[in-house]
Each structure stands twice: as C-alpha cells, then as structure tokens.
Amino acid sequence: MGIQDIIEGKRQWRAHMTRVKALPPDYQIVYKEIQRYVFKVGPVDLLDGPLLSGILDFFEEGVAAGKGVLELIGDDVATFCDDLIKDSRTYADIHQESISRKPGTAEK
C-alpha cells in the first residue's frame, strides 16, 4: 500500500463520515453504534467490503422515505449487526479456531 492509497482511503473515509453527519441525529447515533459493533466483532473483509457504505445507503433511503431508524433495523442494534455479518468470517472466528487447535499444530 503506497502513500497515494493511504491518502485516497482517508479521502473516501472523510466523504463517508460527511454523509453520516448529514443524517438525522437518531440515525447518527445508531450508525455509530453499528460502526462500533462491527469494528469490535469485525468481519475480516470489513475494509474491503461494502458493509458500512451499504448501511449508510440504507439509512439515507430510510430518511428519504420518512422512516425512523428503529423502523428500519428493529429495537436491537446487536441483532441487526449479527444478521448483517452472519455469513462473514470474523476475527472472533479466527480467535476461536486458534484456541481450539491442538498445541504445536501450525495454522494452514
């Protein structure tokens, strides 16, 4: 990864966060909770995938339709997030695999 890639990544992230800040306050709060959750639990391909931008698109459509954020995702943010990443390999999966291997065996 070169310096240009880093600069472009930061530019894209700032543009993404500008879109988040344009959301109504309740949407912003829920988005930040989702972001915190997925950064912690983390699908392995989070940075390469469209997860966060897809959520943002979904929220922008909800705002345009005049819906409240909880109408879109339900009352439980964690359950919503778990449903989003249920088919993704997470860092928690990798950790669980590493502790369940027999001692002295190498990872493939």
DRENPA-3360 file (N, C-alpha, C; in nm, 2 decimals, always signed):
BEGIN
1 = MGIQDIIE = +0.08/-0.12/+0.00/+0.00/+0.00/+0.00/+0.09/+0.12/+0.00 ~ +0.07/+0.20/-0.10/+0.15/+0.32/-0.11/+0.09/+0.44/-0.05 ~ +0.16/+0.55/-0.05/+0.11/+0.67/+0.01/-0.02/+0.73/-0.06 ~ -0.02/+0.71/-0.19/-0.14/+0.75/-0.26/-0.26/+0.67/-0.22 ~ -0.25/+0.54/-0.19/-0.36/+0.46/-0.15/-0.41/+0.51/-0.01 ~ -0.31/+0.54/+0.08/-0.35/+0.59/+0.21/-0.42/+0.72/+0.20 ~ -0.37/+0.81/+0.12/-0.44/+0.94/+0.10/-0.58/+0.92/+0.05 ~ -0.59/+0.84/-0.05/-0.72/+0.81/-0.12/-0.82/+0.75/-0.02;
9 = GKRQWRAH = -0.77/+0.65/+0.06/-0.85/+0.59/+0.17/-0.90/+0.69/+0.27 ~ -0.82/+0.78/+0.31/-0.86/+0.89/+0.40/-0.96/+0.98/+0.34 ~ -0.94/+1.01/+0.21/-1.04/+1.10/+0.14/-1.17/+1.03/+0.14 ~ -1.18/+0.90/+0.11/-1.30/+0.83/+0.10/-1.37/+0.82/+0.23 ~ -1.29/+0.79/+0.34/-1.34/+0.78/+0.47/-1.40/+0.92/+0.52 ~ -1.34/+1.03/+0.49/-1.39/+1.16/+0.52/-1.52/+1.19/+0.45 ~ -1.53/+1.15/+0.32/-1.65/+1.17/+0.25/-1.76/+1.08/+0.31 ~ -1.73/+0.96/+0.35/-1.83/+0.87/+0.41/-1.88/+0.93/+0.54;
17 = MTRVKALP = -1.79/+0.98/+0.62/-1.83/+1.04/+0.75/-1.91/+1.17/+0.73 ~ -1.88/+1.24/+0.63/-1.96/+1.36/+0.59/-2.11/+1.32/+0.57 ~ -2.12/+1.21/+0.50/-2.26/+1.16/+0.47/-2.33/+1.12/+0.60 ~ -2.25/+1.06/+0.69/-2.31/+1.02/+0.82/-2.35/+1.14/+0.90 ~ -2.27/+1.24/+0.90/-2.31/+1.37/+0.97/-2.43/+1.44/+0.91 ~ -2.46/+1.41/+0.79/-2.58/+1.47/+0.73/-2.71/+1.39/+0.77 ~ -2.70/+1.28/+0.83/-2.82/+1.20/+0.87/-2.88/+1.27/+0.99 ~ -3.01/+1.25/+1.02/-3.07/+1.30/+1.14/-3.00/+1.24/+1.27;
25 = PDYQIVYK = -3.01/+1.31/+1.38/-2.93/+1.27/+1.50/-2.96/+1.12/+1.54 ~ -3.08/+1.08/+1.54/-3.11/+0.94/+1.58/-3.04/+0.84/+1.49 ~ -3.04/+0.87/+1.36/-2.97/+0.78/+1.27/-2.82/+0.78/+1.29 ~ -2.76/+0.90/+1.32/-2.62/+0.91/+1.35/-2.58/+0.82/+1.47 ~ -2.66/+0.83/+1.58/-2.64/+0.75/+1.70/-2.64/+0.61/+1.67 ~ -2.74/+0.56/+1.60/-2.74/+0.42/+1.56/-2.63/+0.38/+1.47 ~ -2.60/+0.46/+1.37/-2.49/+0.43/+1.28/-2.36/+0.41/+1.36 ~ -2.33/+0.50/+1.45/-2.21/+0.49/+1.53/-2.20/+0.37/+1.62;
33 = EIQRYVFK = -2.32/+0.33/+1.67/-2.33/+0.21/+1.75/-2.30/+0.08/+1.66 ~ -2.35/+0.09/+1.54/-2.33/-0.02/+1.44/-2.18/-0.03/+1.41 ~ -2.13/+0.09/+1.38/-1.99/+0.10/+1.34/-1.90/+0.05/+1.46 ~ -1.93/+0.09/+1.58/-1.85/+0.04/+1.70/-1.86/-0.11/+1.71 ~ -1.98/-0.17/+1.69/-2.00/-0.31/+1.70/-1.92/-0.39/+1.59 ~ -1.94/-0.34/+1.47/-1.87/-0.42/+1.36/-1.72/-0.40/+1.37 ~ -1.67/-0.29/+1.42/-1.52/-0.27/+1.43/-1.47/-0.37/+1.54 ~ -1.56/-0.39/+1.64/-1.52/-0.48/+1.75/-1.53/-0.62/+1.71;
41 = VGPVDLLD = -1.64/-0.66/+1.66/-1.66/-0.80/+1.62/-1.59/-0.83/+1.49 ~ -1.61/-0.74/+1.40/-1.54/-0.73/+1.28/-1.53/-0.85/+1.18 ~ -1.61/-0.84/+1.07/-1.58/-0.93/+0.96/-1.44/-0.90/+0.91 ~ -1.37/-1.01/+0.87/-1.23/-1.00/+0.83/-1.22/-0.91/+0.71 ~ -1.32/-0.91/+0.62/-1.32/-0.83/+0.50/-1.39/-0.69/+0.51 ~ -1.40/-0.64/+0.63/-1.47/-0.52/+0.66/-1.42/-0.40/+0.57 ~ -1.29/-0.38/+0.57/-1.24/-0.27/+0.50/-1.24/-0.28/+0.35 ~ -1.25/-0.41/+0.30/-1.25/-0.44/+0.16/-1.39/-0.44/+0.11;
49 = GPLLSGIL = -1.49/-0.46/+0.20/-1.63/-0.48/+0.16/-1.71/-0.36/+0.17 ~ -1.83/-0.37/+0.12/-1.93/-0.26/+0.11/-2.02/-0.25/+0.23 ~ -1.99/-0.31/+0.35/-2.08/-0.32/+0.46/-2.12/-0.18/+0.51 ~ -2.02/-0.10/+0.55/-2.06/+0.03/+0.61/-2.12/+0.12/+0.51 ~ -2.07/+0.13/+0.39/-2.14/+0.21/+0.29/-2.28/+0.16/+0.25 ~ -2.30/+0.03/+0.26/-2.43/-0.02/+0.23/-2.53/+0.02/+0.34 ~ -2.48/+0.01/+0.47/-2.57/+0.06/+0.58/-2.60/+0.21/+0.56 ~ -2.50/+0.28/+0.53/-2.53/+0.43/+0.51/-2.63/+0.45/+0.39;
57 = DFFEEGVA = -2.61/+0.38/+0.28/-2.71/+0.39/+0.17/-2.85/+0.36/+0.22 ~ -2.86/+0.25/+0.30/-2.99/+0.20/+0.36/-3.05/+0.31/+0.45 ~ -2.97/+0.37/+0.53/-3.02/+0.47/+0.62/-3.06/+0.60/+0.54 ~ -2.99/+0.64/+0.44/-3.03/+0.75/+0.36/-3.16/+0.73/+0.29 ~ -3.18/+0.60/+0.25/-3.31/+0.57/+0.19/-3.42/+0.58/+0.29 ~ -3.39/+0.53/+0.41/-3.49/+0.54/+0.52/-3.53/+0.68/+0.55 ~ -3.43/+0.77/+0.56/-3.46/+0.91/+0.58/-3.54/+0.97/+0.47 ~ -3.51/+0.94/+0.35/-3.59/+0.99/+0.23/-3.73/+0.94/+0.24;
65 = AGKGVLEL = -3.75/+0.82/+0.29/-3.89/+0.76/+0.30/-3.96/+0.81/+0.42 ~ -3.89/+0.89/+0.51/-3.96/+0.94/+0.63/-3.97/+0.84/+0.74 ~ -3.89/+0.74/+0.74/-3.90/+0.64/+0.84/-3.80/+0.66/+0.96 ~ -3.84/+0.62/+1.07/-3.75/+0.63/+1.19/-3.64/+0.52/+1.18 ~ -3.53/+0.54/+1.24/-3.42/+0.44/+1.23/-3.46/+0.31/+1.29 ~ -3.54/+0.31/+1.40/-3.58/+0.18/+1.46/-3.68/+0.11/+1.38 ~ -3.75/+0.18/+1.29/-3.84/+0.11/+1.20/-3.76/+0.03/+1.10 ~ -3.64/+0.07/+1.07/-3.56/+0.00/+0.97/-3.49/-0.12/+1.03;
73 = IGDDVATF = -3.43/-0.10/+1.15/-3.34/-0.20/+1.20/-3.40/-0.28/+1.31 ~ -3.51/-0.23/+1.37/-3.56/-0.30/+1.49/-3.51/-0.24/+1.62 ~ -3.54/-0.30/+1.73/-3.50/-0.24/+1.86/-3.37/-0.28/+1.91 ~ -3.31/-0.38/+1.85/-3.18/-0.44/+1.90/-3.07/-0.42/+1.79 ~ -2.98/-0.33/+1.81/-2.88/-0.30/+1.72/-2.78/-0.42/+1.70 ~ -2.75/-0.49/+1.81/-2.66/-0.60/+1.80/-2.72/-0.71/+1.72 ~ -2.85/-0.74/+1.73/-2.91/-0.84/+1.65/-2.91/-0.80/+1.50 ~ -2.93/-0.68/+1.47/-2.93/-0.63/+1.34/-2.79/-0.65/+1.28;
81 = CDDLIKDS = -2.69/-0.62/+1.36/-2.55/-0.63/+1.31/-2.51/-0.78/+1.29 ~ -2.55/-0.86/+1.39/-2.53/-1.01/+1.38/-2.59/-1.06/+1.25 ~ -2.71/-1.02/+1.22/-2.77/-1.06/+1.09/-2.69/-1.02/+0.97 ~ -2.64/-0.90/+0.98/-2.56/-0.85/+0.86/-2.43/-0.93/+0.84 ~ -2.37/-0.97/+0.95/-2.24/-1.04/+0.93/-2.24/-1.19/+0.95 ~ -2.36/-1.25/+0.96/-2.38/-1.39/+0.99/-2.30/-1.48/+0.90 ~ -2.29/-1.44/+0.77/-2.22/-1.53/+0.68/-2.08/-1.49/+0.65 ~ -2.03/-1.39/+0.73/-1.89/-1.34/+0.71/-1.80/-1.41/+0.82;
89 = RTYADIHQ = -1.68/-1.43/+0.78/-1.58/-1.48/+0.87/-1.53/-1.36/+0.96 ~ -1.53/-1.37/+1.09/-1.50/-1.26/+1.18/-1.36/-1.29/+1.25 ~ -1.31/-1.19/+1.31/-1.19/-1.21/+1.39/-1.22/-1.30/+1.51 ~ -1.34/-1.29/+1.56/-1.38/-1.38/+1.67/-1.37/-1.53/+1.62 ~ -1.41/-1.56/+1.50/-1.40/-1.69/+1.44/-1.25/-1.74/+1.44 ~ -1.17/-1.65/+1.39/-1.02/-1.68/+1.38/-0.97/-1.71/+1.52 ~ -1.00/-1.63/+1.61/-0.95/-1.65/+1.75/-1.00/-1.78/+1.81 ~ -1.13/-1.81/+1.79/-1.19/-1.94/+1.84/-1.11/-2.05/+1.77;
97 = ESISRKPG = -1.09/-2.05/+1.64/-1.01/-2.15/+1.57/-0.87/-2.17/+1.63 ~ -0.81/-2.06/+1.66/-0.67/-2.06/+1.71/-0.67/-2.13/+1.85 ~ -0.76/-2.10/+1.93/-0.76/-2.16/+2.07/-0.81/-2.31/+2.07 ~ -0.88/-2.35/+1.97/-0.93/-2.48/+1.96/-0.84/-2.58/+1.89 ~ -0.73/-2.53/+1.83/-0.64/-2.62/+1.77/-0.55/-2.68/+1.87 ~ -0.50/-2.80/+1.84/-0.41/-2.87/+1.93/-0.28/-2.79/+1.94 ~ -0.22/-2.79/+2.06/-0.09/-2.72/+2.08/+0.01/-2.79/+1.99 ~ +0.09/-2.70/+1.93/+0.20/-2.75/+1.84/+0.16/-2.77/+1.70;
105 = TAEK = +0.04/-2.75/+1.66/+0.00/-2.76/+1.52/+0.00/-2.62/+1.46 ~ +0.05/-2.62/+1.34/+0.06/-2.49/+1.26/-0.07/-2.46/+1.19 ~ -0.09/-2.33/+1.17/-0.21/-2.28/+1.10/-0.18/-2.30/+0.95 ~ -0.28/-2.34/+0.88/-0.27/-2.35/+0.73/-0.29/-2.23/+0.66;
% end
